[in-house]
Amino acid sequence: MAGLGLSPGDPSSFARPEEAAVSSVDLYLDVDFDHKVLSGRADLTVDKKKDDVTHVILDSKDLNIERIIDHVSQQDLEFTVGEKTETLGSKLEIKLPSTKEDRFIISIFYETDVNASALQWLPPEQTAGGKHPYLFSQCQAVHCRSMFPCQDTPSVKVTYNAEITAPTELTVLMSARRVGAPTVASARLKLHKFEQPIPIPVYLVAIVVGFLESRKLGPRSHVWSEVQDVDKAAYEFAETEDMLSAAESICGEYIWGIYDLLVLPPSFPFGGMENPCITFVTPTVLAGDRSLADVVAHEISHSWTGNLVTNRNFEHFWLNEGFTVFLERKILAKLYGEKTRQFSAIGGLKDLKDAIAAIGENSPLTCLVPDLKGISPDDAFSRVPYEKGHTLLFHLEELAGGPEVFDPFLKAYINKFKYRSIDTDDFIKFLYEYFPNNSKLKEVDWKKWLFTPGMPPVIPKYDSSLEEVCTNLCNKWLDWDAESTCPFSPENIKGLSSSQVQEFLTQLLEKKPLSVTKLQVMENTYKFSSVVNSEIRFRWLRLVIKGRWLEQVAHALEFVVEQGRMKFVRPLYRDLYDWEEVRDRAIAVYESNKSRMMYVAAYGVAKDLHLEP
């Protein structure tokens, strides 16, 4: 399955930072909506790590590079762009100036491609307002190389500054602090300046340009979106400061200054993206009752695990996501109680089981530390590093003696490795340095946890008290003879939280398909088709597809078109593909809609539908 990695330190990057490393980036870019490109230059500060190094190696994907010069002497530098790989772009090799200096500033004049995989250009008709175009980026995992030439590996962290020229009426935001107010650049353009003084991996460089408004959430937070959603978003995320404070009590000081949220258009492919200073969030979390705002707790946690302490490459992605899920649930415990934390873990375990079933329980990609040589991180993306990683950390917490002793370890771990990129061996070494005399921790079978496919070798015994009412209702529906009098009423779910309703539907999905008759009664009783909560709607649609209720297929196809969140669209498309009678309808809908999807989502769904990406 595995092939050759692109470099010794990162199978997904050509960069050789051990020879010459980029330490800072300055971007000077024009946003051109007419041609759907960013154009201008990137100034890269490069530090030689070895005396005999003559070139710096960068990652590049579909960039139109016009010229590269030494910033100081203004002399042209020789460069070559290597053969393009299927998904990871090309090697960009630049000859360094022939001087005795160890630090250089290289200016690269370039333009992005109209199909740059990091950028989503929306025409006005695809926005809520319908009058202005919109641009947003998504660089994780390996797409920053399509936005500017860079060492696109999380083992390299850079500071960055940016000067962005965009249409006067539009707002520009980046994963950085704004420097002053925008200034007039010309009759129709304004110049926006940003600075990010904290070193970050380039997958966290982000930009959005749109007709946006903001509302204040707290002393260090605003929420941004198009005007149609901004007040709904302000209500939904009103607890942001409480979550930040809870996170600080676990992890230490929040060092990024501001914590803003941006609700993106529906084509955004993730639940959230932890860009520093400006978390990107899907509009599918706007449930109207704050029931899905735990996405914010997750992205806040990334401010420490992922953004401060970073996985060295995406084989160790669990160090980002497993830790972040673990911290997210600790925040939930502080705000809503320990039972809520453990109930969330139960749901996560079911998501993990479903993900492993979809990938294949013997697939190497279900290992906590997979081998990604010859494999794009996009192909490896799943819930595995999130939930298998969380399960490992919960197990380690139990072995260590509980939260009372493990919480101080978490803070010490973050303090030791902040600003650095690490791998799993670094974590294990520090764990044993911190707990030198814990015999239970010494018995952990790391080979089984890290390199064995499938479910975790140990499943913690979570508190199931919040789950029991869901299980009881699930069993009543399974046991009911549909030819007898219906014993159900809307009162069955009236006292349940949204998370418990999700759990009820998830448990039904684990059982044999319900008959269409039962599904029709359930819809008439609970009105799931009209629920705003996207997590409930998603599970309901999967349930009716599993039960082969043909009339509901149209609703499923509407759902996969109206939003592009991969958590929802990929399982639904897989379910529809497995139903031979509706397979062609699903493929036709994808083909007609794929141009409006972000690259990473369209790429994934194509694979789910057994089409050429």
Secondary structure, DSSP 8 states (H G I E B T S, - for coil): -----SSSS-TT----TTTEEEEEEEEEEEEETTTTEEEEEEEEEEEESSTT--EEEEEESS-EEEEEEETTT--B--EEE----SSS-EEEEEE--SSS-SEEEEEEEEE--TT-TTEEEE-GGGSSSSSS-EEEE--TTTTGGGTS-B--STT--EEEEEEEEEETTSEEEESSEE-S--EE-SSSEEEEEEEEEEEE-GGG--EEEES-EEEEEETTEEEEE-HHHHHHHHHHTTTHHHHHHHHHHHH----SS--EEEE--TT--SSEE--TTEEEE-GGG--SSSTTTHHHHHHHHTTTBTTTEEESSGGGTHHHHHHHHHHHHHHHHHHH-HHHHHHHHHHHHHHHHHHHHHH-TT-GGGSSS---TT--HHHH-SSIIIIIHHHHHHHHHHHHTSHHHHHHHHHHHHHHHTTEEE-HHHHHHHHHHHSTT-HHHHT--HHHHHH--SS-S-------TTTHHHHHHHHHHHH--TTS-----THHHHTS-HHHHHHHHHHHHTSS---HHHHHHHHHHH-GGG---HHHHHHHHHHHHHTT-GGGHHHHHHHHHH---HHHHHHHHHHHHHSHHHHHHHHHHHHHHGGGS-HHHHHHHHHHTT---
